[in-house]
Amino acid sequence: MVKRLMIHIDEDLCTGCENCVPGCAEGALQIIDGKARLVSETYCDGLGACLGECPEGALTLKEVETVAFDEEAANANIQRGKLARQEVGCAGSEELTYSENAKDQAHEGPDHLLPESILEPKESALTHWPVKLKLLSTQHPALKDASLLILADCAALAYTTIHDDFLKDKTAILVCPKFEDAQQNLQKLAEMFRINNIQDVSVVHMEVPCCHGLSRIVAQAILQTGLKIPLRTFEIGVKGNIKAVV
């Protein structure tokens, strides 16, 4: 056992926003049961690179008696994390863009199984597929010269008229800021912004703390490119109302 600095997490302050996770190069932090947790004391180097990533001030360094930092074990942990996050192929990730004729086609499903309200024609504002950031190529044709709508997963369900009010004439990108790798998303968005002459970006996220990280990631991605891309953020309440516009 040795006496050294170790990360300390105040669970009362931690909101589980996940900002600290990519800030730890050794992969010592994870979100477990909605809170940041130290996976293993051997992975924490005690340098505190993650401290500035926490918006709530839940992370501090404390001198404690513990095991020594194991750089070899930390590196192995990093590699395991990379393998776990590798994107896998998906049969539904074929790139598509929709013509107006295709969007206007009537419903072709088993009508006898559906309630009448579903059979009424509804116009979709979606212009492309896939929409999930992890599946969307940075060179998808729908991104070229586009106005982007970057949408938190839950907001798409909470806000009832998302197509009419937000999606029309925009290219949609769906993200979960809580359960996806923030650093990977940041880098992929920055690459999209760099190569596609993006006109503007709208972010729609929920009011819950873990969702606020999405607007920060998008802003950082724009900053990383050095481009002047207009950004607007809409915060949606859990009851589906617009609570704030920035």
C-alpha positions, 0 to 999 in steps of 0.5 A: 500500500502507498499514500498518494492522491486519488480521485474522490467522487461526491455522489450527492453532487454527481448527476451522472452526466458522463463528462468526466469519463472521456476526461480520464485517459486511463479509463478509470471512471465509468457511469454505474447506476447513474453515478460516476464510479472509480472502476479500479484504484490501480487505473487512477494516476491521481493527476486529476485530468478529469476534474475540470470536466465535471460541471457540478464540482463532484470530483476532487483529489484526496490523499489516501492510502491505497494501491500503487498506480499500475500503468500496464493495467491501465493501458490494458483497460483502455484497450478493452474499452476501445474494443467494446466500443468498436462500431459493428455493422448493421443491416439497417445502416444502408445509406438512403436519401428520400425523394419527394415521390417516395415520401408521399407514398401511402402506407403499405402495411397490413391495414386490417391490423391498424387503428384508423388514426394510423391509416390517415396520411402523414407527411414525414420530414425525414430526408435520409437514412440512417439517422443515428450518429454511430451509423451515419457516415461523415460523407453521407450525401444528406450532410452536404451544405446541410442545416443539421438537427442534432436530436437527443434520443428522448427528445424525439419522443417527448416533443410530439410535433418534432417533424413539423416544428424542427425537422423540416428542411434539416438533416437529422442526427440522433444521439444519446449523450448519456450512454454513448462515448462523448469523445467519439461523438465529438470527433465524428461531429467535428469531422462532419462539420469540417468536410460538409460545409454545414450551414447551421446547427440546431440541438434539441435535448431534454431538460434532465442533467445527463442530456445537457452534455449534448449541447456542450459536445456540439459546441466543442466540435464546432470550436474544434473546426475553427468554423463559424457555424451558427448554433441554436439549442432548444431544451425540452421539458419532460412533459414535451414543452419547450423550456428554453432556447439559447 
